[in-house]
């Protein structure tokens, strides 16, 4: 059974069907469910708060050819209090989930079918810009889970990474000098550098 069955049946009856883009942000202290329109919508068993036309989502591209494109969420018309949120972004935003959904509605704003997932990502950076004392804009970037697949799962084999995890540990201090260095297995063979 397709998710568009109910919408198709409504269209065949001549009813007006609307589509709404919904976004979920799993902020650490206060997860948010929003949509770009006005008022509160009900979908997927949750209430989604309207941003009054002040929010937008950049183009959502597929991760093709080893490239993981960023998605940018923009919120305009915010006040200077967004600066505090930007400072707290490292704990509130970075590495947390976000999702973008499509929901179809009938003329009475009753959901037709379930939520259709358009994008699943991980929030990365929250920035802000001020065009004036009361005209602030916030931008939140997100990336797919594939964007960091080339990184080591538990960190890098470097002294700097080791110091971040265990300050004072000198176990990887000489690792930079060991690159391209030949170490003999037999202690009677003299050491050579190449």
Secondary structure, 3 states (H helix, E strand, C coil): CCCCHHHHHHHHCCCCCEEEEEEEECCCCCCEEEECCCCEEEECCEEEEECCCCEEECCCCCCCCCCCCCEEEEEEEECCCHHHHHHCHHHHCCCCEEEEEEEEECCCCCEEEEEEEEEEEEEEEEEEEECCCCCEEEEEEEECHHHHCCCCCCCCCCHHHHHHHCCCCCCCCCHHHHCCCCCCCCCCCCCCCC
